[in-house]
Every structure is written in C-alpha cells, then in structure tokens.
Amino acid sequence: MADIAQAFKVTEELHTIKFTVMSLERLNWKVDDKRQLVLASLPSVYMYTPL
C-alpha cells in the first residue's frame, strides 16, 4: 500500500482509510474495460484481469 500511496502523493493512512470506505460499499471496482480492483482482503489489494 505504501507504493500506491506514494504514487498518489497521499499518506499511507489516508490511502488505507479510502480503500476501507470503498470496500464497505463494494469489494470489486472497475478500473477499465479489462481490470478490476479487488478490496476483499485488506490491507492486500489486488488487480484482477480475467483471462
């Protein structure tokens, strides 16, 4: 999570809180036509691309 927080120039705590709030709404978020962000097992974050 630290790498993602650094890329967006926010603190790791803010980034963790944002993903936690997002996961309360739903666990899968569409990133683009092929990929999904999976927040099912925080603090681990996964990018899912169907084969």
N, C-alpha and C positions, 0 to 999 in steps of 0.2 A: 504494500500500500504506500510505502514511503516514496517509491519511484513515481507512482501516479500523482501523489500529492505534489511532489517537486515539479513534475511536468506542468501541472495546472497552477503552480505558484501559490499554493494554499498550505496551511498547516496540516499535518497528518491527522490531528484531532478533528478538524473541520471536515476533512475528507471522509473519515470514518463515520462521523455523525450523519453526513449527507447520504452515504450508502446505507446506513442503518434505517434512516427515514424512508428511503426509496424501497428498501426490502419489506417494509411494513405495508406498502401499497401493493407491490407485486415483486416476485422473485426474478422474473426474466424481463429484460428491457431490450427492445430492438435498437441496434446500433446503426445498421444499414440493411440493405436488401439480403445480405448473406449471414450477418453475425448478430449474436445476442449476448448481452451482458448478463451473467448469472450471479445472483447475490444470495444463493441458497445456503451457503456455509461461511458466513462472515467470521473472521476477517479475510478469509480467502475469497478472491474474486476471479471468476472465470469468463473467458470469451468463448462462446460456443459457435462453431461453424458446422452445419450439417454436411455430411458427405454427399 
